Amino acid sequence: MLGALYRGGGVVLKNSFRTVPRLWGTPGQQRWASRLPMNTVVLFVPQQEAWVIERMGRFHRILEPGLNLLIPVLDRVRYVQSLKEIVIDVPEQSAVSLDNVTLQIDGVLYLRILDPFKASYGVEDPEYAVTQLAQTTMRSELGKLTLDKVFRERESLNSNMVHSINQASDDWGIRCLRYEIKDIQVPPRVKESMQMQVEAERKKRATVLESEGTRESAINIAEGYKQAQILASEGEKAEQINKAAGEAQAILAKAEAKAKAICMLSEALTEQNGSAAASLSVAEQYVSAFSKLAKESNTILLPSNSGDISGMVTQAMTIYNTLAKPVPQVEYIKTKIEEPGEEPPVQSTSAQ
């Protein structure tokens, strides 16, 4: 004897030997129907789940988490939607970049159901629809970029994917939160050329850095030599200035000392027996000069009366007395500025 029972949108056939479940519809409908709860009048809805209820085949309401009551025959749980964040693995697919390079790319999609009604009646299989949309959008976005930009702009590519998916999934009650690219595979020959390009770029950078280092070294050496020359010239200048200042001070000191000596000598000559002291000093210098003649040069010039010392001293004193006489002074009569027409003044000199 066969009997038919409705359980979650499917038909369960019972006979006396075994129970065979048979699900109807598309794969998406089969998956939803395989986990639908049975209407037992009193239902407890878990947290972060939304149960879509149909009454006599028409949408009635969405059960909230907690205790809920249903009419056994009229009401039926048609869809169970999870409100948690769902992680979907996007299968690997091939895409062609802007520079005609075929890439193998896969990713991970993070989404959440915001409107259980739209997710139940807006699309047949939400997860499958979002997966196909992610694949087609990825192929479209990769076709806008070259191979180099694909690796450099992965973050912007992910954000563009999320924006494009959300534009289409708003009618399904689904919000895409993130999209992350897991792996990007390039053909072997393209990979080899990329490695060669990277090596060439590194060699170029090494050559540029080496040349910059040589240039900086030459500049530093030149700057150091320049500074050394400047410092040496400044030191030589300061040395000459100091030497000149020292010589000037020495000359002034000698002049002052000589002036003081002359003043002292003149004072001494004005005293009693000053002439005798001067004669004695002249005689001593004369004798000292003759004692140094043979030491400084082999050629000696001697006066005819070199043996007459007293006569030489007398002659020296005569010269001294002649020089010691007062010098005649010339008096100038100041010229007086006269008015026009007057005769200029006559200058007269008088010797004392």
C-alpha positions, 0 to 999 in steps of 0.5 A: 500500500502506497501513501504520499506525504508532503515534507518540505516541498518534496514527495516521500514515497512509502511502501512496506519495504523501504522509504525512497526520497525523491526531490523535484525541480532544479538543483537549487530547489533540491538543495533548499528542499533538502533542509526544510523543517517540517511543520509541527504547529510549534516551531523554534527558529534559531538565531540568525536564520529567517524562515519564509512561510507560504500559506496555501502556496502564497507568501505569508510571512517571515518567522523571527528567531524564537517561538512561532506557531503555524497552521499544519495544513495551510502553512508550510516552511518554503525557504530557510535563509541564513543571515550569517556571512557566507563564504563562497569559493569562486572556481578557477577560470581563464581570462584574457588581459588587455595585452592578450595574456591568458590568465588562470584566476580564482578567488573567494567571495564574502556575502550576506543576505539582507532581504530574505524575501528577495533572496527567496523569490528574486533568484532561483539559486542565490549562491550559484547566481552570485558565483556566476556573476563574480566569474563574469565580472572578473573576466570583464575587469581583467580585460580592462587591465594589462598584465603588469597592472593586474599584479600591481592593482589587485586591491583596486581590482577587488574593490571594483569586483565588489562594486560591480557585484553589488549593483546586480545583486541588490535585486536579490537581497544580497550584499557582497562584502569582500572579494579576494583573489587567491591565486593568479597563474600565467603561462610558463613562457610569459612567466619566464619573460617576466623573470627576465624582465625582473632581472634586467630591471634589477641589473639596471637599478644596480648599475644606476646605483653604482654610477650614482655612488661613483658620482657622489664619491667624486663630488665628495672628494672634490668638495673635500679638496676644495674645503682643504684648499680654502682652509689652507689659504685661510690658515696661511692668511691668518699666519701672515696677518699674525706674523705682520702684526708681530713684526709691527709690534716688535718694531714699535717695541724696539722704537719705543725702547730706542726712544727711551734709551735716547732720552735717557742718554740725552739726560745723562749727557746734560749732567756733569761729566757727561762728555767724559762718559760719552768719550768712554763709550765711543772708545769702547765701541771703536775697540769692539768694532776693530775686534770684529773685523777679522771675524766677519770677513777676510778683507780688512780695511784699516785707517792710516792712523789705526795705532793712534787710538787717542786721535781716533777718539778725539776725531769721533768726539769732534763729530759728535760735538758737531752733530750735537749743535742745535739745528738752525730753525727757519721761521715762516711768516704766515701769509695773511689773506688780503683783500683783492688789490693788495700786495702779497706779504713778503716772507722773511727768514732769520737764522738763530 
